[in-house]
Amino acid sequence: MDHTEPDKTTEEDELAEAGKAHVADRGPTKEEERLADESRQRYAEDADSVAEHERSMGKTGADEQGEGRIP
């Protein structure tokens, strides 16, 4: 695969685009809203245990040295 360097115009366009607000091209459909509400309700009771597990895994991995090491 050949590697190319972007020209000045491309770099300027990318910088201009990066500074813009990122917004959805449309709002959610009624079906998407319904499914999101159902999902929040279904998994609400798991939220605390998932958050605690995430904190625990962050602490476990915080002091690991190297890639792929299993404590």
C-alpha positions, 0 to 999 in steps of 0.5 A, spaced: 500 500 500 502 506 498 502 512 503 501 519 501 501 525 505 495 530 505 496 536 501 495 543 505 488 544 503 486 537 506 489 539 512 486 545 513 479 542 511 480 537 517 482 542 522 476 546 520 472 540 521 475 538 527 473 545 530 465 544 529 460 541 533 459 534 532 451 533 532 447 528 529 444 528 522 437 527 525 433 526 532 431 519 534 425 515 531 419 514 536 422 506 535 429 508 537 426 512 543 422 506 545 427 501 545 432 506 549 427 507 554 426 499 555 433 498 555 434 503 561 429 500 565 431 493 563 438 494 565 437 500 571 438 495 577 445 492 574 448 500 573 451 500 580 454 493 580 457 495 573 460 501 575 463 498 581 466 492 576 469 498 572 472 501 578 475 495 580 478 493 573 481 500 573 484 499 579 487 492 577 490 494 571 493 501 574 499 498 576 500 493 571 507 493 567 507 491 560 502 489 555 498 483 556 500 481 563 495 477 567 496 479 574 
